[in-house]
Amino acid sequence: MSAKKPVNRLTTAFGIPVGDDQNSLTAGARGPVLMQDVHLLEKLGHFDRERIPERVVHAKGAGAGGYFEVTADVTKYTKAKFLSKVGKRTEVFVRFSTVGGEKGSADSERDPRGFAVKFYTEEGNYDMVGNNTPVFFIRDPLKFSDFIHTQKRNPATNCKDPDMFWDFLSLTPESIHQVTILFSDRGTPAAYRNMNGYSSHTYKWYNEKGDYSWVQYHFKTDQKIKNLTRQEADALKSKDPDHATRDLYEAIKREEYPSWTLEMQILTPKQAENFKWDILDITKIWPHKEVPPIKIGKLVLNRNPLNYFAEVEQAAFSPGNLVPGIAASPDKMLQARLFSYHDTHIHRLGPNYHLLPVNAPKNAPETSYQRDGFMRFDTNGGGGPNYWPNSFNGPEPDLSALEPPFEISGYADRYQYKYPNDDFVQAGNLYRDVMSDQDRENLVGNIVSHLGGALKRIQLRQTALFFKADSDYGTRVAAGLGLDIKEVERLAGMSNEERAKAAS
């Protein structure tokens, strides 16, 4: 009598039935394993390669699926089809992350949080890749790899190093705005559901007529902002290092679907010309009093991943994925990201990472002339031509997808940043005008706790930057570190180059 066929049969990766998944094929009961046990070799070979290269930044994250719904008419600003009608919904996948830590780091680390949204639109995938802070540490991509190195591990000790961390920041005054945000309690969100998301960069929206505007995105949490104090964050590192990942998953499982309201700041080219702040400087915000945001949509997450690796770990977002109606700005940091994200994904996931289900354009299938490469698991273009132009009915360019031109001028050179306002005004405004007394007390305590591990000369140099933003700010940090306030004030009056030499 033959054995009964199981309803849900185990197979190899190629669909071949497996008869025994508990005992290796051996030469006798005690003999060595035979090389012809292809099922064993397949299992071990796949296991050896289960860990794909970790993301250099944003290594640890959580994600979920959902939808975006348009709530206001923005067709005068953009011709993007997914934004073309009030009430229109577009499927999305969102990934939240910490930035500097490794994949096993704690969710409560003091760190910016990634906020990446993939819109599966009818014109292809559109990715908004931002953070939970509206600004960043640097404005030129030539500094990026150096900055990230300082947030990672010392190359000699392989330990986190406050000297590295603060040495770079104290020599990079443009970082003061983001440092002030990071070391406030906003640097440790209570959960991914309780933080905002920002594009940080400026983008270009353009309409059917070719008229364009400069825009910034603000996803405002509907769950209200909630942060952890330094003491609460430290306790969670040992008690529940995955608290934010678990919180997101369990909230959706309970059908308490988290949501965010999308607000846009919009400037015409004429308004941008006369604007007080450089709209292409990612270390600056557009003050809401000067550019009031308008509400245009709702982001809702209502689906947990079926498999973490398949969706969250393999999800790949790129600011270069832009649909007609949305384009990049000349922001230097954004221009570099347009290259770097895609290049990183090719290294980490392979040249055909766009075919993975979570990354594939669900509502606008790929019709390109790209062929071959690792992990090409579709028909690879079949027998169609792999070149353009051709006379065999291959896909052809669509002129309506072109973005309107904008004027550029000047000599090719390496320009130092020069703009009418300095790097300390907005950080000082944040400290004086936005933070409460408790916020300021927590900020100073957080800075002293971390900066106190650095060399004294670095403490002096960094505290001078806090003093330049606001004298009370610098004075309180100096007192917490036991520094001579007169020396801090003296360094604050120097140029960055003079200060670097004096405090060395």
Secondary structure, DSSP 4 states (H G I P E B T S, - for coil): -PPPPPSS--B-TTSPBPS-SSS--BSSTTSPBPTT-HHHHHHHHHHHT-SPPPPSSS-SEEEEEEEEEE-S--TTT---GGGSSTT-EEEEEEEEEESSS-TTS-TTSSS-EEEEEEEEETTEEEEEEEESSSS-S-S-GGGHHHHHHHHS--TTT-S--HHHHHHHHHT-GGGHHHHHHHTSGGGSBS-GGGS-EE--S-EEEE-TTS-EEEEEEEEEETT---B--HHHHHHHHHH-TTHHHHHHHHHHHTT---EEEEEEEEE-HHHHHT-SS-TT-TT----TTTS--EEEEEEEEEE--S-HIIIIIT----TT---TTEEE-S-HHHHHHHHHHHHHHHHHH-TTGGGSTTTS-TTS----S----TT--S-TTTTS-SSSS-SS------GGGPPPP----S----PPP--SS-SSHHHHHIIIIIS-HHHHHHHHHHHHHHHTTS-HHHHHHHHHHHHHH-HHHHHHHHHHHT--HHHHHHHHTS-HHHHHHHT-
